[in-house]
Amino acid sequence: MSAATRVSYATGVLALVAGLGFAYAPRQAQNQSPAPRSTAAPPDYDQQIQDYAAQLLREGKQTFRYATFGSEDFWGGKLRLHEAILGAKLGGVGGGVSPKTALTLGLKVDAEALPAALVAQIKAGQVNLDDPATTVALLKLNAVVGVTGFFNPDGKLRTIGIQCALCHSTVDDSFAPGIGKRLDGWGNRDLNIGAIVATAPNLQPFSDLLRVDVATVKAVLGGWGPGRYDAELNMDGKAKRPDGKAAATLMPSAFALAGVNQHTWTGGWGTVTYWNAYVANTQMYGKGTFFDSRLENASQYPVAARAGWGHKRDNVDMITSKLAGLHFYQLAMPTPKVAAGSFNKEVAARGETLFNGRARCSSCHVPPIFTEPGNNLHKASDIGIDDFQANRGPERSYVTSVLRALADTNKIHKHGYYHDGRFTTLRDVVNHYDNFLKLHLSETEKADLIEYLKSI
């Protein structure tokens, strides 16, 4: 290539680069001072990330605690549940729901939503906790965890909607049993959601959906008991297990889910954000959009196929825009700290060695997330239990539950361990796997392992 040709070629390349919008600078000679940088500050994307994270956290907390997703059109508009709260004396039906009754049913009161004057009156015994009118007043203050009241201009309760916090929050009982500061993410193992719903004046929507009479609906709801709910009944219509007991499962907690794929009892439904969409649309009866073609399988999910749950699109979507923040807030919920003095550190250290070694626990419950990274599912035969609940899920599997706050048997693990509470204590769980996996652990080793489980 001649010198003239090389010059012409280089000039053409520079022109092409300039035309594409790139700046060209000759390579710096060694020891030559660098060209001065532009003083214009580039967009700080790190700051944008931090701002977005803070925004999602705020939005997610608001959604988790207060968003009804339009569910008031169902719980109040169709079931007329608010009328049961009011009672006949206040224009509803029946005897109404007093604060004492509400607390007995496992509903919680946010003490931080109570005005100081009301707190003083309660402490002085000047508030009638046997009067449904007091419950209505608490709803006006937005103090009933997980329930929002909607009122007419004249102050009468018109309808009610529910939030995520109804089933997946409790309180610390700092004011009184059932009244205190919120504990978001803790499954409410006191809540008797079946008994609450059964008081609704109109259960015909459930009767029509399940194709059974109202008396049967009431019997099913009454059979759940405190801390239990059946999130698949309106999909497969299976109200009872083969042993005749209710098919409802324990309320799962919603904390410690960061890094976790599937988190419900039954495998295959989907990730954390899938479950949020599933629950908001199909369990809370909010207004939104939800797709899952698996629910169109009438042989496995006859109720869902008839109801169109697998392809739901309401005219107004009050759910989808809130899923990102809700997901983010849940992932920000850490495992509650282990109470000081609740386990022996020296013994727990020996148990940790067993957990990661001969007891084989960490082969599935991988620290520090304590479930499998990836697709954390197992067939019933892998864990030595029946497959009834597993078969209700699309993958016919069980989720490897995240081991967390296992020592708290008063709130988080009230009513036992596993999806149906079949194991009353940690000792029962350890004995099950010792027998099933033929580990041949000594009683001392079992005690060491339990002490470690209490520490995580």
VEXDREN-2710 file (C-alpha; in Angstrom, 1 decimal):
% VEXDREN-2710
k/r/px/py/pz
1/MET/0.0/0.0/0.0
2/SER/1.4/3.4/-1.1
3/ALA/1.9/6.2/1.4
4/ALA/-0.9/8.2/-0.3
5/THR/-3.2/5.2/-0.1
6/ARG/-2.4/4.7/3.6
7/VAL/-3.2/8.4/4.4
8/SER/-6.5/8.2/2.4
9/TYR/-7.4/5.0/4.2
10/ALA/-6.7/6.4/7.7
11/THR/-8.7/9.6/6.8
12/GLY/-11.6/7.4/5.7
13/VAL/-11.6/5.4/9.0
14/LEU/-11.5/8.6/11.1
15/ALA/-14.4/10.0/9.1
16/LEU/-16.4/6.7/9.6
17/VAL/-15.7/6.8/13.3
18/ALA/-16.8/10.4/13.6
19/GLY/-19.9/9.6/11.6
20/LEU/-20.9/6.9/14.1
21/GLY/-20.6/9.4/17.0
22/PHE/-17.4/8.1/18.6
23/ALA/-14.7/10.4/19.7
24/TYR/-11.2/9.5/18.6
25/ALA/-8.1/10.4/20.5
26/PRO/-4.5/9.4/19.5
27/ARG/-2.8/7.0/21.8
28/GLN/-0.9/8.9/24.6
29/ALA/2.9/8.7/24.3
30/GLN/4.6/7.2/27.3
31/ASN/5.2/9.7/30.1
32/GLN/2.9/12.2/28.3
33/SER/0.4/13.9/30.7
34/PRO/-3.2/12.6/30.2
35/ALA/-5.7/14.9/28.5
36/PRO/-7.9/16.8/31.0
37/ARG/-11.2/15.0/31.7
38/SER/-14.6/16.6/31.2
39/THR/-15.9/18.3/34.3
40/ALA/-19.5/17.3/33.4
41/ALA/-20.6/14.7/36.0
42/PRO/-22.1/11.5/34.4
43/PRO/-25.4/10.2/35.7
44/ASP/-24.8/8.5/39.0
45/TYR/-26.3/5.1/38.3
46/ASP/-25.3/3.8/41.8
47/GLN/-27.4/6.6/43.3
48/GLN/-30.3/5.7/41.0
49/ILE/-30.1/2.1/42.3
50/GLN/-30.1/3.3/45.9
51/ASP/-33.0/5.6/45.2
52/TYR/-35.0/2.9/43.4
53/ALA/-34.3/0.4/46.2
54/ALA/-35.6/2.9/48.8
55/GLN/-38.7/3.6/46.7
56/LEU/-39.5/-0.1/46.3
57/LEU/-39.0/-0.7/50.0
58/ARG/-41.5/2.2/50.8
59/GLU/-44.0/1.0/48.2
60/GLY/-43.7/-2.6/49.2
61/LYS/-44.2/-2.0/52.9
62/GLN/-47.3/0.1/52.1
63/THR/-48.6/-2.6/49.8
64/PHE/-48.0/-5.4/52.3
65/ARG/-49.7/-3.6/55.1
66/TYR/-52.5/-1.6/53.5
67/ALA/-53.2/-2.6/49.9
68/THR/-56.6/-4.4/49.5
69/PHE/-56.2/-4.8/45.7
70/GLY/-59.9/-4.1/45.3
71/SER/-60.8/-7.2/47.4
72/GLU/-63.5/-5.2/49.2
73/ASP/-65.8/-5.9/46.3
74/PHE/-65.7/-9.6/47.2
75/TRP/-65.4/-9.8/51.0
76/GLY/-67.9/-7.0/51.6
77/GLY/-69.7/-6.6/48.3
78/LYS/-70.4/-10.3/47.8
79/LEU/-69.9/-12.2/51.0
80/ARG/-71.1/-9.1/53.1
81/LEU/-68.6/-10.0/55.8
82/HIS/-68.7/-6.5/57.2
83/GLU/-72.4/-7.1/58.2
84/ALA/-71.3/-9.9/60.5
85/ILE/-68.8/-7.5/62.1
86/LEU/-71.4/-4.8/62.6
87/GLY/-74.1/-7.0/64.1
88/ALA/-77.8/-6.4/64.0
89/LYS/-77.6/-3.4/66.5
90/LEU/-75.4/-1.5/64.1
91/GLY/-77.3/-2.4/60.9
92/GLY/-75.6/-5.7/60.2
93/VAL/-76.6/-9.3/61.1
94/GLY/-76.1/-11.4/64.2
95/GLY/-74.4/-10.4/67.4
96/GLY/-71.5/-8.6/65.7
97/VAL/-67.7/-9.0/66.4
98/SER/-66.4/-7.3/69.5
99/PRO/-62.7/-6.7/70.0
100/LYS/-62.5/-9.6/72.5
101/THR/-64.1/-11.9/69.9
102/ALA/-61.8/-10.6/67.2
103/LEU/-58.7/-11.3/69.4
104/THR/-60.0/-14.7/70.2
105/LEU/-60.2/-15.4/66.4
106/GLY/-56.6/-14.4/66.1
107/LEU/-57.0/-10.9/64.6
108/LYS/-54.3/-8.5/65.7
109/VAL/-54.4/-4.8/66.6
110/ASP/-51.6/-2.4/65.7
111/ALA/-50.8/-0.5/68.9
112/GLU/-49.0/2.2/67.0
113/ALA/-52.2/3.1/65.2
114/LEU/-54.0/3.9/68.4
115/PRO/-54.1/7.6/69.5
116/ALA/-52.6/8.3/72.9
117/ALA/-56.0/9.3/74.4
118/LEU/-57.5/5.9/73.4
119/VAL/-54.5/4.0/74.8
120/ALA/-55.1/5.8/78.1
121/GLN/-58.8/5.0/78.1
122/ILE/-58.1/1.3/77.4
123/LYS/-55.6/1.2/80.2
124/ALA/-58.2/2.8/82.5
125/GLY/-60.8/0.3/81.5
126/GLN/-63.0/3.0/80.0
127/VAL/-63.3/1.2/76.6
128/ASN/-66.0/-1.5/76.1
129/LEU/-64.1/-4.4/74.5
130/ASP/-67.3/-6.4/74.3
131/ASP/-69.0/-3.9/72.0
132/PRO/-68.8/-4.4/68.2
133/ALA/-68.9/-0.6/67.9
134/THR/-65.4/-0.6/69.4
135/THR/-64.3/-2.9/66.6
136/VAL/-65.8/-0.5/64.1
137/ALA/-63.9/2.4/65.7
138/LEU/-60.6/0.4/65.4
139/LEU/-61.3/-0.2/61.7
140/LYS/-61.8/3.6/61.3
141/LEU/-58.3/4.0/62.8
142/ASN/-56.9/1.4/60.4
143/ALA/-55.6/-0.4/63.5
144/VAL/-56.8/-4.0/62.7
145/VAL/-53.9/-5.7/61.1
146/GLY/-54.7/-6.9/57.6
147/VAL/-58.2/-5.5/57.4
148/THR/-59.4/-2.2/56.0
149/GLY/-62.9/-0.8/56.5
150/PHE/-64.5/1.4/53.9
151/PHE/-67.1/3.8/55.3
152/ASN/-70.1/5.8/54.0
153/PRO/-70.1/9.6/54.5
154/ASP/-72.4/9.1/57.5
155/GLY/-69.7/6.9/59.2
156/LYS/-71.4/3.5/58.7
157/LEU/-69.1/0.6/57.7
158/ARG/-69.9/0.0/54.0
159/THR/-67.5/-2.9/53.2
160/ILE/-64.1/-4.4/54.1
161/GLY/-61.0/-5.5/52.2
162/ILE/-58.0/-7.6/53.3
163/GLN/-54.3/-7.2/52.9
164/CYS/-51.2/-9.6/52.8
165/ALA/-50.6/-8.7/56.5
166/LEU/-53.9/-10.5/57.5
167/CYS/-52.2/-13.9/57.3
168/HIS/-48.5/-13.0/57.2
169/SER/-48.1/-10.6/60.1
170/THR/-48.6/-10.7/63.8
171/VAL/-47.8/-8.3/66.7
172/ASP/-45.3/-8.4/69.5
173/ASP/-48.0/-8.3/72.3
174/SER/-46.2/-5.4/73.8
175/PHE/-49.5/-3.7/74.9
176/ALA/-51.6/-6.7/75.6
177/PRO/-52.1/-10.2/74.0
178/GLY/-52.9/-9.6/70.4
179/ILE/-52.1/-5.9/70.6
180/GLY/-48.7/-4.5/69.9
181/LYS/-46.2/-3.5/67.3
182/ARG/-46.4/-5.1/63.9
183/LEU/-44.2/-8.1/63.0
184/ASP/-44.4/-8.2/59.2
185/GLY/-43.7/-11.5/57.6
186/TRP/-44.6/-13.7/60.5
187/GLY/-47.3/-16.2/59.7
188/ASN/-50.2/-15.6/61.9
189/ARG/-50.6/-19.0/63.6
190/ASP/-53.4/-17.6/65.8
191/LEU/-55.7/-16.5/62.9
192/ASN/-58.8/-18.7/62.5
193/ILE/-59.5/-17.5/59.0
194/GLY/-62.0/-20.3/58.3
195/ALA/-64.1/-19.4/61.3
196/ILE/-64.0/-15.7/60.4
197/VAL/-65.1/-16.3/56.8
198/ALA/-67.8/-18.8/57.9
199/THR/-69.6/-15.9/59.7
200/ALA/-70.3/-14.1/56.4
201/PRO/-74.0/-13.7/55.6
202/ASN/-73.6/-14.9/52.0
203/LEU/-71.4/-17.9/51.3
204/GLN/-73.2/-18.6/48.0
205/PRO/-70.2/-17.5/45.9
206/PHE/-68.1/-20.3/47.5
207/SER/-71.0/-22.7/47.2
208/ASP/-71.3/-21.9/43.5
209/LEU/-67.6/-22.1/42.9
210/LEU/-67.1/-25.4/44.6
211/ARG/-70.5/-26.9/43.6
212/VAL/-71.4/-27.9/47.1
213/ASP/-74.1/-26.5/49.4
214/VAL/-73.6/-23.7/51.9
215/ALA/-73.7/-26.1/54.8
216/THR/-70.7/-28.0/53.4
217/VAL/-68.8/-24.8/52.8
218/LYS/-69.3/-23.9/56.5
219/ALA/-68.2/-27.3/57.6
220/VAL/-65.0/-27.1/55.5
221/LEU/-64.2/-23.6/56.8
222/GLY/-64.9/-24.7/60.4
223/GLY/-62.6/-27.6/60.0
224/TRP/-59.4/-25.5/59.3
225/GLY/-58.7/-24.3/62.8
226/PRO/-56.3/-21.6/64.0
227/GLY/-53.2/-20.9/61.9
228/ARG/-54.4/-22.8/58.9
229/TYR/-55.6/-22.0/55.4
230/ASP/-56.2/-23.9/52.1
231/ALA/-54.8/-22.0/49.2
232/GLU/-55.6/-24.7/46.7
233/LEU/-59.2/-25.6/47.6
234/ASN/-60.5/-23.2/45.0
235/MET/-58.3/-24.9/42.4
236/ASP/-58.7/-28.6/43.0
237/GLY/-61.7/-28.8/45.3
238/LYS/-60.0/-31.2/47.7
239/ALA/-61.2/-30.2/51.2
240/LYS/-59.9/-33.3/53.0
241/ARG/-56.9/-35.5/53.1
242/PRO/-57.2/-39.2/52.7
243/ASP/-57.2/-39.6/56.5
244/GLY/-60.3/-37.4/56.7
245/LYS/-58.5/-34.4/58.2
246/ALA/-58.8/-31.0/56.7
247/ALA/-56.5/-30.3/53.8
248/ALA/-55.6/-26.8/55.0
249/THR/-51.9/-26.1/55.7
250/LEU/-50.2/-23.9/58.2
251/MET/-49.7/-20.2/57.5
252/PRO/-46.2/-19.9/56.2
253/SER/-43.9/-17.0/57.2
254/ALA/-42.8/-14.5/54.5
255/PHE/-39.4/-13.6/55.9
256/ALA/-35.9/-14.9/55.0
257/LEU/-36.8/-15.5/51.3
258/ALA/-33.9/-13.6/49.7
259/GLY/-32.0/-16.1/47.5
260/VAL/-34.9/-18.6/47.7
261/ASN/-36.6/-19.9/44.6
262/GLN/-39.9/-21.6/45.6
263/HIS/-41.1/-21.0/49.1
264/THR/-44.6/-22.5/49.5
265/TRP/-45.2/-25.9/51.0
266/THR/-46.2/-27.5/47.7
267/GLY/-43.6/-27.3/44.9
268/GLY/-44.1/-26.1/41.4
269/TRP/-46.3/-23.2/41.9
270/GLY/-43.6/-20.7/41.4
271/THR/-41.2/-18.1/42.9
272/VAL/-42.0/-15.5/45.6
273/THR/-43.4/-13.0/43.1
274/TYR/-45.5/-15.7/41.4
275/TRP/-47.1/-16.5/44.7
276/ASN/-47.8/-12.9/45.4
277/ALA/-49.7/-12.6/42.2
278/TYR/-51.4/-15.9/42.8
279/VAL/-52.6/-15.0/46.2
280/ALA/-53.6/-11.4/45.4
281/ASN/-55.7/-12.6/42.4
282/THR/-57.1/-16.0/43.4
283/GLN/-57.1/-16.0/47.2
284/MET/-57.6/-12.4/48.3
285/TYR/-60.0/-12.0/45.3
286/GLY/-58.3/-8.7/44.3
287/LYS/-58.7/-7.1/40.9
288/GLY/-55.8/-7.9/38.6
289/THR/-54.2/-10.0/35.9
290/PHE/-53.0/-13.6/36.3
291/PHE/-51.8/-16.2/33.9
292/ASP/-51.0/-19.9/34.5
293/SER/-52.0/-22.3/31.8
294/ARG/-51.5/-25.2/34.1
295/LEU/-54.7/-24.2/35.9
296/GLU/-56.6/-25.0/32.8
297/ASN/-55.9/-28.7/33.3
298/ALA/-59.4/-29.8/34.4
299/SER/-58.3/-33.2/35.5
300/GLN/-56.0/-31.8/38.1
301/TYR/-57.6/-28.5/38.8
302/PRO/-61.3/-28.8/37.9
303/VAL/-62.4/-25.8/40.0
304/ALA/-59.7/-23.5/38.6
305/ALA/-60.5/-24.6/35.0
306/ARG/-64.2/-23.7/35.5
307/ALA/-63.4/-20.4/37.2
308/GLY/-60.9/-19.4/34.6
309/TRP/-58.1/-18.8/37.2
310/GLY/-55.4/-19.7/34.6
311/HIS/-56.3/-16.7/32.4
312/LYS/-57.7/-14.0/34.6
313/ARG/-57.8/-10.4/33.4
314/ASP/-60.1/-7.9/35.2
315/ASN/-61.1/-4.6/33.6
316/VAL/-59.1/-2.7/36.3
317/ASP/-55.8/-4.1/37.4
318/MET/-55.0/-3.0/41.0
319/ILE/-52.3/-5.7/41.6
320/THR/-49.6/-5.9/38.8
321/SER/-48.1/-2.5/39.4
322/LYS/-47.6/-3.3/43.1
323/LEU/-45.8/-6.7/42.6
324/ALA/-42.3/-5.3/42.3
325/GLY/-42.4/-3.3/45.5
326/LEU/-44.2/-6.2/47.4
327/HIS/-41.5/-8.6/46.2
328/PHE/-38.7/-6.3/47.2
329/TYR/-40.2/-5.7/50.7
330/GLN/-40.5/-9.4/51.4
331/LEU/-37.0/-10.1/50.3
332/ALA/-35.8/-7.4/52.7
333/MET/-37.4/-9.2/55.7
334/PRO/-34.6/-11.0/57.7
335/THR/-35.0/-14.0/59.8
336/PRO/-35.9/-12.9/63.4
337/LYS/-32.9/-12.8/65.7
338/VAL/-32.6/-15.7/68.0
339/ALA/-33.4/-14.7/71.6
340/ALA/-30.4/-14.5/73.9
341/GLY/-30.0/-17.5/76.1
342/SER/-32.3/-19.7/74.0
343/PHE/-29.6/-22.2/73.1
344/ASN/-26.3/-23.5/74.3
345/LYS/-23.5/-22.3/72.0
346/GLU/-21.1/-25.1/72.8
347/VAL/-23.6/-27.8/72.2
348/ALA/-24.9/-26.0/69.1
349/ALA/-21.3/-26.0/67.7
350/ARG/-21.3/-29.7/67.9
351/GLY/-24.7/-29.8/66.3
352/GLU/-23.4/-27.7/63.4
353/THR/-20.7/-30.2/62.7
354/LEU/-23.4/-32.9/62.5
355/PHE/-25.7/-30.8/60.4
356/ASN/-23.0/-30.3/57.8
357/GLY/-21.7/-33.9/58.1
358/ARG/-23.1/-37.2/59.3
359/ALA/-26.7/-36.0/59.7
360/ARG/-26.7/-34.9/56.1
361/CYS/-29.0/-32.0/56.7
362/SER/-26.9/-29.5/54.6
363/SER/-27.2/-31.7/51.6
364/CYS/-30.6/-30.0/51.1
365/HIS/-30.7/-27.2/53.6
366/VAL/-27.6/-25.4/52.3
367/PRO/-26.3/-22.7/54.5
368/PRO/-26.7/-19.7/54.7
369/ILE/-30.1/-19.8/52.9
370/PHE/-30.9/-23.2/54.4
371/THR/-32.7/-24.6/51.3
372/GLU/-31.3/-25.7/47.9
373/PRO/-29.9/-22.9/45.7
374/GLY/-31.9/-23.4/42.5
375/ASN/-34.9/-25.6/42.1
376/ASN/-35.6/-26.5/45.7
377/LEU/-38.1/-29.4/45.3
378/HIS/-38.3/-33.0/46.4
379/LYS/-40.7/-35.8/45.8
380/ALA/-42.5/-37.2/48.8
381/SER/-40.4/-40.4/48.6
382/ASP/-37.3/-38.3/49.1
383/ILE/-38.4/-37.1/52.5
384/GLY/-40.4/-40.1/53.8
385/ILE/-43.9/-38.7/54.0
386/ASP/-47.2/-39.1/52.0
387/ASP/-47.6/-37.3/48.7
388/PHE/-51.1/-35.9/49.2
389/GLN/-50.2/-32.3/49.5
390/ALA/-47.3/-32.6/47.0
391/ASN/-49.7/-33.9/44.4
392/ARG/-51.8/-30.8/44.7
393/GLY/-49.0/-28.7/43.2
394/PRO/-48.1/-28.6/39.5
395/GLU/-44.7/-30.4/40.1
396/ARG/-46.2/-32.9/42.5
397/SER/-43.3/-32.2/44.9
398/TYR/-42.6/-30.6/48.3
399/VAL/-40.5/-27.5/48.7
400/THR/-37.4/-27.8/50.9
401/SER/-38.5/-25.4/53.6
402/VAL/-36.1/-22.7/54.7
403/LEU/-34.9/-23.5/58.2
404/ARG/-35.4/-20.3/60.2
405/ALA/-36.3/-19.2/63.7
406/LEU/-37.0/-22.8/64.7
407/ALA/-36.7/-22.1/68.4
408/ASP/-39.8/-19.8/68.4
409/THR/-42.6/-22.3/69.1
410/ASN/-44.8/-19.7/70.6
411/LYS/-45.5/-17.7/67.4
412/ILE/-43.7/-18.8/64.3
413/HIS/-43.9/-22.6/64.8
414/LYS/-47.1/-22.7/66.8
415/HIS/-49.0/-25.9/65.9
416/GLY/-45.9/-27.7/64.8
417/TYR/-43.6/-28.3/61.9
418/TYR/-44.0/-29.2/58.2
419/HIS/-46.9/-28.1/56.0
420/ASP/-49.6/-29.7/58.2
421/GLY/-47.9/-29.5/61.6
422/ARG/-47.5/-33.3/61.7
423/PHE/-44.3/-33.0/63.8
424/THR/-45.0/-31.3/67.1
425/THR/-41.4/-30.7/68.1
426/LEU/-37.9/-30.5/66.6
427/ARG/-37.2/-33.8/68.3
428/ASP/-40.0/-35.3/66.3
429/VAL/-38.5/-33.9/63.1
430/VAL/-35.0/-35.2/63.9
431/ASN/-36.3/-38.6/64.9
432/HIS/-38.2/-38.9/61.6
433/TYR/-35.1/-38.3/59.5
434/ASP/-32.9/-40.4/61.8
435/ASN/-35.3/-43.3/61.1
436/PHE/-36.0/-42.6/57.4
437/LEU/-32.3/-42.0/56.4
438/LYS/-31.0/-44.7/58.8
439/LEU/-28.6/-42.2/60.4
440/HIS/-28.3/-44.1/63.7
441/LEU/-27.8/-40.9/65.7
442/SER/-27.3/-41.3/69.4
443/GLU/-29.5/-39.4/71.8
444/THR/-26.7/-37.0/72.6
445/GLU/-26.1/-36.3/68.9
446/LYS/-29.8/-35.7/68.4
447/ALA/-29.7/-33.2/71.3
448/ASP/-26.7/-31.5/69.8
449/LEU/-28.4/-31.2/66.4
450/ILE/-31.5/-29.8/67.9
451/GLU/-29.5/-27.2/69.7
452/TYR/-27.9/-26.1/66.5
453/LEU/-31.3/-25.9/64.7
454/LYS/-32.5/-23.6/67.5
455/SER/-29.6/-21.3/66.8
456/ILE/-30.4/-20.5/63.2
END
